[in-house]
Amino acid sequence: IADGTRLSRGRSGEFVLTNVKLLLHVPGDPQVREVELSSAVADVEKSAKGRAYGRVQGTLDDDPRNGWTTAGAEPGQPHAAVFALAEPLPLRGDEQLELVLFHRSTNGDANLGRFRIALTDEVGETTRKIDGSPREALARLDSADDVPEPLRKRLFEQFLLDDEPYTAARERLDAANRQLAELRKAAGELGVMVLEERPEPRTTHVLERGVWDAKGEVVEPDVIPSVLPWNAETPPESRLDLARWLVSPENPLTPRVVVNHLWQVVYGAGLVRTPGDFGLQGEHPTHPELLDWLAVELVESGWDLKHVLRLIVTSETYRQQSVVVPELLERDPENRLLARSPRHRRPAWMLRDAALRSSGLMNATLGGPPIRPYQPDGVWREIFMGRFTYRPTVGPAQYRRTLYAFWRRSSAPTFLFDSAQRRVCEVRQRRTNTPLHALTLLNDTTVLEASRVLADHVLDTPGDDGRRLSELVTRVLGRGPAPEEAAVLQERLDAARAYFSEHPNDAARFATVGQQSRPKPDDAAATAAWTVVASLLFNLDEAMTRD
């Protein structure tokens, strides 16, 4: 720069760095991999709230509305920023690194004018501070025999960061501390949005053709008289009046809709096949008397859902076999007359819960804050431009029911491959057989961890392979294996055991999944082989189907 006091080519002399990316590629190969940066520190930062320019941490996301600038500091002085990689990056001989500096701020001329780039293979304090590493401090001493105690401590901490067992334990501790902080925050006072009645009711209009500013005639609160007339002396005025009307014992619609949903959960289809439409355009119930009886039972039991579910699943109709008889199939191809027990795929949430239950990992704790099940790395990166990071829950809470899984509307959990999109109200469970179905059951960390835990369980079971196979099949499928099935499973077990015996590193790596510890070297091959068989069972059609 001409006068030596300016840091950018702009008129103000100050730069705004909005994003930093480190790319890895091979010359001639069109594929480029982005290397994740985990943190950034700088010697000078400007206080910034929300989306604003000032803090160097803002360069780690793709949002051009925040980033790093040294505006306000003494002009003409050099400044430094240090960016840390999320994981060590070994390079092959033909691989090249490319550092991309983005200047996408609203200040169109705030590009860096002069800068240098340096790389280091050190970790820890070196990437968290600007004032140099402990090794540099050691090199500046006149004698290595006279090392101050604070520097010795820094050097020891640097040494530990190259120890794999220590770093793994440290990562678990850091994750647990983050989770504990979230729980403590959730245990405090929370702001909750509520609805309350206005002192003066707002005038409500019919919107002509649905256009928000095309107001038609004025409407007043009321109920649907064709379902149940409002018999009180005063007209309904509040949401409480509406709630009482909905659950009134004289209201025939609400309990019918509820028991139809319960029937749909159990049988795969409701007594009314159009659960979102109980009007004239919907289908008639296949068994109207049964629907009425269940509705009355629900109301008279005090709206006890468990009671009605217990009645349904203990009925002779539900406990039939699902075997298809040709004569009955011809008379009732869609099983509307319930000639056989239903057969349908389990939804994704049920498959996860079933895997946890079969393996014994299930944590049945009720209530409390949500949990974050395992998901692939970087699952939120593109949608949230790097501003939010998904970290799976650690500890026993990881194995709670899927009901408690954390959910962002813009990014549904990947393991729920058949989930609703939440753009519109959906009252019917999706049935799907997509590649995600198979990929989830084969590769999802929860299923693989459940397989590993089952492997440990059967290895602790006394007896030979036959007894252990019988125990494994019973826990997953609820029945023992047929002779021909046992023969196939024994063949798969022997093949996996032979492979992992010759490849012990692969065995240890495959069996170390989720929060399960690395198996002992002598047990690695057997543990990995039994994990393969357990995973095979979880992927059987019988394991994923209500049969």
C-alpha positions as CSV (number, residue, x, y, z in Angstrom):
1,I,0.0,0.0,0.0
2,A,1.4,3.4,-0.9
3,D,1.4,5.1,2.5
4,G,2.0,1.9,4.5
5,T,-0.9,2.6,6.9
6,R,-3.8,1.0,5.0
7,L,-4.9,-2.6,5.4
8,S,-7.3,-2.7,2.4
9,R,-7.6,-1.3,-1.1
10,G,-10.7,0.6,-0.1
11,R,-11.2,4.2,0.7
12,S,-11.5,3.7,4.4
13,G,-8.3,1.6,4.5
14,E,-10.1,-1.1,6.5
15,F,-10.9,-4.6,5.4
16,V,-14.0,-6.9,6.0
17,L,-13.3,-10.6,5.7
18,T,-16.7,-12.4,5.6
19,N,-15.7,-16.0,5.1
20,V,-12.6,-18.3,4.9
21,K,-12.6,-21.6,3.2
22,L,-9.8,-24.2,3.0
23,L,-10.2,-26.5,-0.1
24,L,-8.4,-29.7,-0.9
25,H,-8.0,-30.9,-4.5
26,V,-5.8,-32.9,-6.9
27,P,-4.7,-31.2,-10.1
28,G,-6.9,-32.5,-13.0
29,D,-9.6,-33.8,-10.7
30,P,-12.8,-31.8,-10.8
31,Q,-13.8,-32.9,-7.3
32,V,-12.9,-30.4,-4.5
33,R,-13.3,-31.2,-0.8
34,E,-13.8,-28.5,1.8
35,V,-11.7,-28.9,4.9
36,E,-13.7,-28.0,8.0
37,L,-12.4,-25.2,10.2
38,S,-13.5,-25.5,13.8
39,S,-12.4,-22.2,15.4
40,A,-10.7,-18.9,14.8
41,V,-9.0,-16.3,17.0
42,A,-7.5,-12.8,16.2
43,D,-5.4,-10.3,18.0
44,V,-7.9,-7.5,17.5
45,E,-11.7,-7.9,17.3
46,K,-14.5,-5.4,17.3
47,S,-17.5,-6.1,19.5
48,A,-20.4,-7.2,17.3
49,K,-23.9,-8.3,18.3
50,G,-25.9,-10.5,16.0
51,R,-25.1,-10.3,12.4
52,A,-22.4,-7.6,12.2
53,Y,-18.8,-7.1,11.2
54,G,-16.2,-7.4,13.9
55,R,-15.5,-10.9,15.3
56,V,-13.3,-13.3,13.4
57,Q,-15.6,-16.2,14.4
58,G,-18.0,-14.8,11.8
59,T,-15.7,-15.9,9.0
60,L,-16.5,-19.6,9.7
61,D,-20.0,-19.5,8.4
62,D,-21.3,-18.6,4.9
63,D,-23.3,-15.6,6.1
64,P,-22.0,-12.4,4.3
65,R,-23.7,-10.3,7.0
66,N,-21.0,-11.0,9.6
67,G,-17.2,-11.3,9.5
68,W,-13.9,-9.9,10.7
69,T,-12.6,-6.4,10.6
70,T,-10.0,-4.4,12.7
71,A,-11.8,-1.1,12.2
72,G,-11.3,1.0,15.3
73,A,-7.8,-0.3,16.1
74,E,-4.7,1.7,15.7
75,P,-4.2,2.2,11.9
76,G,-1.2,0.8,10.1
77,Q,-0.4,-1.9,12.6
78,P,-0.1,-5.6,11.5
79,H,-2.7,-8.0,12.8
80,A,-3.0,-11.8,12.9
81,A,-5.8,-14.4,12.9
82,V,-5.4,-18.1,13.5
83,F,-7.7,-20.7,12.1
84,A,-7.8,-24.2,13.5
85,L,-8.8,-27.4,11.6
86,A,-11.5,-29.6,13.1
87,E,-9.3,-32.7,12.5
88,P,-5.7,-33.3,11.5
89,L,-5.3,-33.3,7.7
90,P,-2.7,-35.7,6.3
91,L,-1.8,-34.8,2.7
92,R,-0.8,-37.1,-0.1
93,G,2.0,-36.1,-2.5
94,D,-0.4,-35.0,-5.3
95,E,-2.9,-33.1,-3.1
96,Q,-3.0,-29.3,-2.9
97,L,-4.5,-26.8,-0.5
98,E,-6.3,-23.7,-1.6
99,L,-7.2,-21.0,0.8
100,V,-10.1,-18.8,-0.3
101,L,-10.7,-15.4,1.4
102,F,-14.2,-14.0,0.8
103,H,-15.0,-10.3,0.9
104,R,-18.7,-10.1,0.4
105,S,-19.6,-7.3,2.7
106,T,-21.8,-4.4,1.9
107,N,-18.6,-2.4,1.8
108,G,-17.7,-3.2,-1.8
109,D,-14.1,-2.0,-1.6
110,A,-13.0,-3.6,1.7
111,N,-10.7,-6.3,0.3
112,L,-7.4,-7.2,2.0
113,G,-4.5,-5.3,0.5
114,R,-1.5,-7.1,2.0
115,F,-1.4,-10.4,3.9
116,R,0.7,-13.5,4.5
117,I,-0.3,-17.1,5.1
118,A,1.5,-19.7,7.3
119,L,0.8,-23.3,8.2
120,T,1.6,-25.3,11.3
121,D,1.2,-29.0,12.2
122,E,0.7,-28.2,15.9
123,V,-2.6,-28.4,17.8
124,G,-4.0,-27.1,21.0
125,E,-2.8,-23.8,22.4
126,T,-1.0,-23.0,19.2
127,T,-4.3,-22.7,17.3
128,R,-6.2,-20.9,20.2
129,K,-3.8,-18.1,20.9
130,I,-1.9,-15.4,18.9
131,D,1.2,-15.1,21.1
132,G,3.0,-18.1,19.9
133,S,3.2,-21.8,20.9
134,P,4.9,-23.3,24.0
135,R,7.5,-24.8,21.6
136,E,8.5,-21.4,20.5
137,A,8.7,-20.2,24.1
138,L,11.0,-23.2,24.8
139,A,13.2,-22.4,21.8
140,R,13.7,-18.9,23.1
141,L,15.2,-20.1,26.4
142,D,19.0,-20.0,26.8
143,S,19.0,-23.5,28.4
144,A,16.6,-26.3,28.3
145,D,17.6,-27.2,31.9
146,D,15.9,-24.1,33.3
147,V,12.3,-24.3,32.1
148,P,9.8,-22.3,34.2
149,E,7.0,-24.4,35.8
150,P,4.2,-22.6,33.8
151,L,6.0,-23.4,30.6
152,R,6.4,-27.0,31.7
153,K,2.7,-27.3,32.2
154,R,2.0,-25.8,28.8
155,L,4.4,-28.3,27.2
156,F,2.8,-31.2,29.0
157,E,-0.6,-30.2,27.8
158,Q,0.7,-29.9,24.3
159,F,2.2,-33.4,24.6
160,L,-1.1,-34.9,25.7
161,L,-2.9,-33.6,22.6
162,D,-0.9,-36.1,20.5
163,D,-2.1,-39.0,22.7
164,E,-5.1,-40.7,21.1
165,P,-6.7,-42.1,24.3
166,Y,-6.4,-38.8,26.0
167,T,-7.9,-36.8,23.1
168,A,-10.8,-39.2,22.8
169,A,-11.6,-38.9,26.5
170,R,-11.2,-35.2,26.4
171,E,-13.7,-34.9,23.5
172,R,-16.2,-36.9,25.5
173,L,-15.7,-34.7,28.5
174,D,-16.1,-31.5,26.4
175,A,-19.3,-32.9,24.9
176,A,-20.6,-33.8,28.3
177,N,-19.9,-30.3,29.7
178,R,-21.6,-28.7,26.7
179,Q,-24.7,-30.9,27.3
180,L,-24.7,-30.2,31.0
181,A,-24.6,-26.5,30.3
182,E,-27.6,-26.9,28.0
183,L,-29.5,-28.8,30.6
184,R,-28.8,-26.2,33.3
185,K,-30.0,-23.5,31.0
186,A,-33.2,-25.5,30.2
187,A,-33.8,-26.0,33.9
188,G,-34.1,-22.2,34.5
189,E,-36.9,-19.9,33.6
190,L,-38.0,-20.2,30.0
191,G,-40.0,-17.8,28.0
192,V,-43.0,-19.6,26.5
193,M,-45.4,-18.2,23.9
194,V,-49.0,-18.4,25.1
195,L,-52.4,-17.5,23.7
196,E,-54.8,-15.3,25.7
197,E,-58.1,-13.7,24.9
198,R,-58.1,-10.0,23.9
199,P,-60.0,-7.7,26.2
200,E,-61.9,-6.5,23.2
201,P,-62.4,-9.2,20.5
202,R,-60.9,-8.3,17.1
203,T,-63.2,-7.9,14.2
204,T,-62.8,-10.8,11.8
205,H,-63.8,-10.8,8.2
206,V,-64.2,-13.4,5.5
207,L,-61.3,-12.9,3.1
208,E,-62.6,-12.8,-0.5
209,R,-60.9,-15.5,-2.5
210,G,-58.4,-15.9,0.4
211,V,-56.7,-12.5,-0.3
212,W,-55.5,-11.1,3.0
213,D,-56.6,-7.5,2.3
214,A,-59.9,-8.3,0.5
215,K,-62.2,-8.2,3.5
216,G,-65.7,-9.5,3.2
217,E,-68.5,-9.8,5.6
218,V,-67.9,-9.8,9.4
219,V,-68.1,-13.2,11.2
220,E,-68.6,-14.1,14.8
221,P,-67.4,-17.0,16.9
222,D,-69.6,-20.1,16.6
223,V,-69.5,-23.9,16.3
224,I,-70.6,-26.3,13.6
225,P,-74.2,-26.9,14.3
226,S,-74.4,-29.9,12.0
227,V,-71.9,-31.7,14.3
228,L,-73.3,-30.5,17.6
229,P,-75.4,-27.4,18.2
230,W,-74.4,-24.9,20.8
231,N,-77.0,-25.3,23.6
232,A,-75.8,-22.7,26.1
233,E,-77.6,-19.5,26.6
234,T,-74.7,-17.3,25.6
235,P,-72.8,-17.8,22.3
236,P,-69.2,-19.2,22.4
237,E,-66.7,-16.5,23.0
238,S,-63.4,-18.0,23.9
239,R,-61.1,-20.9,23.0
240,L,-62.1,-22.6,26.2
241,D,-65.7,-22.7,25.0
242,L,-64.4,-24.3,21.8
243,A,-62.4,-26.9,23.7
244,R,-65.4,-27.9,25.9
245,W,-67.5,-28.2,22.7
246,L,-64.9,-30.4,21.1
247,V,-64.7,-32.9,24.0
248,S,-68.4,-32.8,25.0
249,P,-69.8,-36.3,25.5
250,E,-72.6,-35.4,23.1
251,N,-70.0,-34.5,20.3
252,P,-70.0,-37.6,18.1
253,L,-67.1,-36.5,15.9
254,T,-64.1,-36.0,18.2
255,P,-63.9,-39.5,19.8
256,R,-64.5,-41.1,16.4
257,V,-61.6,-39.3,14.9
258,V,-59.4,-40.2,17.9
259,V,-60.1,-43.9,17.9
260,N,-59.8,-44.0,14.1
261,H,-56.2,-42.6,14.5
262,L,-55.5,-45.3,17.1
263,W,-56.8,-48.0,14.8
264,Q,-54.7,-46.6,12.0
265,V,-51.5,-46.7,14.2
266,V,-52.2,-50.4,15.0
267,Y,-53.6,-51.7,11.7
268,G,-51.9,-49.4,9.2
269,A,-55.2,-48.1,8.0
270,G,-58.2,-46.7,9.9
271,L,-61.8,-47.9,10.0
272,V,-62.3,-44.7,8.0
273,R,-59.7,-44.8,5.2
274,T,-59.7,-41.1,4.8
275,P,-58.5,-40.0,8.3
276,G,-58.2,-36.3,7.2
277,D,-61.8,-36.2,5.9
278,F,-64.7,-37.4,8.0
279,G,-67.2,-35.4,5.9
280,L,-69.3,-36.2,2.9
281,Q,-66.4,-36.5,0.6
282,G,-64.6,-39.0,2.8
283,E,-65.0,-42.7,2.8
284,H,-67.6,-44.5,4.9
285,P,-66.3,-46.5,7.8
286,T,-65.8,-50.2,7.0
287,H,-67.2,-51.1,10.4
288,P,-69.5,-48.3,11.6
289,E,-70.8,-50.1,14.7
290,L,-67.3,-50.9,15.8
291,L,-66.2,-47.3,15.3
292,D,-69.2,-46.0,17.4
293,W,-68.6,-48.6,20.1
294,L,-64.9,-47.6,20.4
295,A,-65.8,-43.9,20.5
296,V,-68.3,-44.4,23.3
297,E,-65.7,-46.6,25.2
298,L,-63.1,-43.8,24.9
299,V,-65.4,-41.2,26.3
300,E,-66.8,-43.4,29.1
301,S,-63.2,-44.4,30.1
302,G,-62.3,-40.8,30.7
303,W,-60.5,-40.4,27.3
304,D,-58.1,-43.2,28.4
305,L,-56.1,-43.8,25.2
306,K,-54.1,-46.7,26.7
307,H,-57.3,-48.5,27.6
308,V,-58.6,-48.3,24.0
309,L,-55.2,-49.4,22.6
310,R,-55.2,-52.3,24.9
311,L,-58.7,-53.3,23.8
312,I,-57.6,-53.2,20.1
313,V,-54.3,-55.1,20.4
314,T,-55.8,-57.8,22.7
315,S,-58.7,-58.5,20.4
316,E,-58.9,-61.8,18.5
317,T,-59.0,-59.8,15.2
318,Y,-55.6,-58.2,15.9
319,R,-54.1,-61.5,17.1
320,Q,-54.8,-63.3,13.8
321,Q,-52.0,-64.5,11.6
322,S,-51.1,-62.3,8.7
323,V,-50.9,-65.3,6.3
324,V,-52.7,-64.6,3.1
325,V,-55.2,-67.3,2.1
326,P,-56.1,-67.3,-1.6
327,E,-59.8,-67.5,-1.1
328,L,-59.9,-64.6,1.4
329,L,-57.5,-62.6,-0.7
330,E,-59.9,-62.8,-3.6
331,R,-62.8,-61.7,-1.4
332,D,-60.9,-59.1,0.6
333,P,-57.8,-58.0,-1.3
334,E,-57.2,-54.8,0.8
335,N,-58.1,-56.5,4.1
336,R,-61.0,-54.1,4.7
337,L,-63.0,-56.8,6.3
338,L,-60.1,-57.8,8.6
339,A,-60.0,-61.4,7.4
340,R,-56.3,-61.5,8.5
341,S,-54.0,-59.6,10.8
342,P,-52.4,-56.5,9.1
343,R,-49.0,-56.5,7.6
344,H,-47.2,-53.2,7.0
345,R,-43.8,-51.6,7.3
346,R,-42.9,-50.0,10.6
347,P,-42.2,-46.3,10.5
348,A,-38.6,-45.0,10.9
349,W,-39.1,-43.8,14.5
350,M,-40.4,-47.3,15.5
351,L,-37.4,-49.0,13.8
352,R,-35.0,-46.9,15.9
353,D,-36.9,-47.6,19.1
354,A,-37.1,-51.3,18.3
355,A,-33.4,-51.5,17.8
356,L,-32.8,-49.8,21.1
357,R,-35.3,-52.1,22.8
358,S,-33.9,-55.3,21.3
359,S,-30.3,-54.4,22.3
360,G,-31.2,-53.3,25.8
361,L,-30.0,-49.8,25.2
362,M,-33.4,-48.2,25.6
363,N,-33.6,-45.4,28.1
364,A,-37.3,-45.2,29.2
365,T,-37.0,-41.9,31.1
366,L,-40.1,-39.8,30.7
367,G,-40.2,-36.1,30.1
368,G,-37.3,-33.6,30.1
369,P,-35.4,-31.8,27.4
370,P,-35.0,-33.1,23.8
371,I,-32.0,-35.3,22.8
372,R,-30.0,-35.3,19.6
373,P,-29.6,-38.8,18.1
374,Y,-26.7,-39.6,15.8
375,Q,-26.7,-37.9,12.4
376,P,-24.0,-37.6,9.7
377,D,-21.3,-34.9,10.2
378,G,-22.1,-31.5,8.6
379,V,-25.9,-32.2,8.3
380,W,-26.8,-28.6,9.1
381,R,-23.8,-27.0,7.4
382,E,-25.4,-25.9,4.1
383,I,-28.9,-25.0,5.4
384,F,-27.6,-22.8,8.3
385,M,-24.4,-21.6,6.5
386,G,-22.2,-23.0,9.2
387,R,-23.8,-20.9,12.0
388,F,-25.2,-24.0,13.8
389,T,-23.4,-27.2,14.5
390,Y,-25.2,-30.5,15.3
391,R,-23.6,-32.4,18.2
392,P,-25.1,-35.8,19.2
393,T,-26.2,-36.2,22.8
394,V,-23.7,-38.1,25.0
395,G,-24.5,-40.5,27.9
396,P,-27.6,-42.6,28.5
397,A,-29.8,-39.8,27.2
398,Q,-28.7,-40.7,23.6
399,Y,-30.8,-43.9,23.9
400,R,-34.1,-42.3,24.8
401,R,-37.1,-42.8,22.6
402,T,-37.3,-41.1,19.2
403,L,-40.3,-39.1,20.6
404,Y,-37.7,-36.9,22.3
405,A,-35.5,-36.3,19.2
406,F,-34.6,-32.7,18.5
407,W,-36.1,-31.5,15.2
408,R,-35.6,-28.5,13.1
409,R,-38.4,-27.8,10.6
410,S,-36.0,-26.8,7.9
411,S,-33.8,-29.9,8.4
412,A,-35.7,-33.1,9.5
413,P,-33.5,-35.8,11.2
414,T,-31.9,-38.0,8.5
415,F,-32.8,-41.2,10.2
416,L,-36.5,-40.4,9.9
417,F,-36.6,-41.2,6.2
418,D,-40.4,-41.3,6.0
419,S,-41.2,-38.3,8.1
420,A,-43.7,-35.6,7.2
421,Q,-42.3,-32.4,5.7
422,R,-44.3,-30.3,8.2
423,R,-45.3,-27.9,5.5
424,V,-48.9,-29.0,5.8
425,C,-50.8,-31.0,8.3
426,E,-50.5,-34.8,7.7
427,V,-52.7,-37.3,9.5
428,R,-51.6,-40.5,7.7
429,Q,-48.3,-42.2,8.3
430,R,-46.2,-42.5,5.1
431,R,-45.1,-45.9,3.9
432,T,-41.9,-45.8,1.9
433,N,-39.3,-48.1,0.6
434,T,-36.6,-45.7,-0.6
435,P,-32.8,-46.2,-0.7
436,L,-32.7,-44.2,2.5
437,H,-34.6,-47.0,4.2
438,A,-31.8,-49.5,3.5
439,L,-29.0,-47.0,4.0
440,T,-30.3,-46.1,7.4
441,L,-30.7,-49.6,8.6
442,L,-27.2,-50.5,7.3
443,N,-25.2,-47.5,8.3
444,D,-27.0,-45.5,10.9
445,T,-24.9,-45.2,14.1
446,T,-27.8,-46.1,16.3
447,V,-28.5,-49.4,14.5
448,L,-24.8,-50.3,14.4
449,E,-24.4,-49.5,18.0
450,A,-27.4,-51.6,18.9
451,S,-25.8,-54.4,16.8
452,R,-22.5,-54.0,18.8
453,V,-24.3,-54.2,22.1
454,L,-26.2,-57.3,21.0
455,A,-22.8,-58.8,20.0
456,D,-21.4,-58.2,23.5
457,H,-24.5,-59.7,25.0
458,V,-24.4,-63.0,23.0
459,L,-20.7,-63.3,23.6
460,D,-21.4,-63.2,27.3
461,T,-24.1,-65.9,26.9
462,P,-22.7,-69.4,27.8
463,G,-22.9,-72.0,25.1
464,D,-22.0,-72.7,21.5
465,D,-22.7,-70.6,18.3
466,G,-26.1,-72.3,17.9
467,R,-27.3,-71.2,21.3
468,R,-26.0,-67.7,20.8
469,L,-27.6,-67.4,17.4
470,S,-30.9,-68.5,18.9
471,E,-30.6,-65.9,21.6
472,L,-29.7,-63.2,19.0
473,V,-32.6,-64.0,16.7
474,T,-35.1,-64.2,19.6
475,R,-34.1,-60.7,20.8
476,V,-34.5,-59.1,17.3
477,L,-37.4,-61.1,15.8
478,G,-39.2,-62.4,18.8
479,R,-38.8,-66.0,17.8
480,G,-36.2,-68.7,17.4
481,P,-34.5,-69.4,14.1
482,A,-35.6,-72.2,11.7
483,P,-32.9,-74.8,10.9
484,E,-32.4,-73.4,7.4
485,E,-32.1,-69.9,8.8
486,A,-29.6,-70.9,11.5
487,A,-27.5,-72.5,8.8
488,V,-27.4,-69.3,6.7
489,L,-26.6,-67.2,9.8
490,Q,-23.8,-69.6,10.9
491,E,-22.3,-69.3,7.4
492,R,-22.3,-65.5,7.6
493,L,-20.8,-65.7,11.1
494,D,-18.0,-68.0,10.0
495,A,-17.2,-65.8,7.0
496,A,-17.1,-62.6,9.0
497,R,-15.1,-64.2,11.8
498,A,-12.5,-65.5,9.3
499,Y,-12.2,-62.1,7.6
500,F,-11.8,-60.1,10.9
501,S,-9.3,-62.6,12.3
502,E,-7.0,-61.7,9.3
503,H,-7.8,-58.0,9.6
504,P,-7.8,-57.1,13.3
505,N,-7.6,-53.4,12.7
506,D,-10.7,-53.5,10.6
507,A,-12.4,-55.5,13.3
508,A,-11.6,-53.0,16.0
509,R,-12.6,-50.0,13.9
510,F,-15.9,-51.6,12.8
511,A,-16.8,-52.6,16.4
512,T,-16.0,-49.2,17.9
513,V,-19.2,-47.4,17.2
514,G,-21.3,-44.8,19.0
515,Q,-20.4,-44.6,22.7
516,Q,-19.1,-48.2,22.9
517,S,-15.5,-48.7,23.9
518,R,-12.9,-50.3,21.6
519,P,-13.0,-54.1,22.1
520,K,-10.0,-55.9,23.5
521,P,-7.5,-57.1,20.8
522,D,-8.3,-60.8,21.6
523,D,-12.1,-60.1,21.3
524,A,-12.1,-57.8,18.4
525,A,-12.7,-60.4,15.6
526,A,-15.5,-62.2,17.5
527,T,-17.2,-58.9,18.5
528,A,-17.1,-57.6,14.9
529,A,-18.4,-60.8,13.5
530,W,-21.3,-61.0,15.8
531,T,-22.0,-57.3,15.1
532,V,-22.3,-58.1,11.4
533,V,-24.8,-60.9,12.1
534,A,-26.9,-58.6,14.4
535,S,-26.9,-55.9,11.8
536,L,-28.0,-58.5,9.2
537,L,-31.0,-59.4,11.4
538,F,-32.0,-55.7,11.8
539,N,-32.1,-55.5,8.0
540,L,-34.4,-58.4,7.5
541,D,-37.9,-57.8,6.2
542,E,-39.3,-59.4,9.2
543,A,-37.5,-57.0,11.5
544,M,-38.8,-53.9,9.7
545,T,-42.4,-55.2,9.1
546,R,-45.3,-55.5,11.4
547,D,-46.2,-59.1,10.6
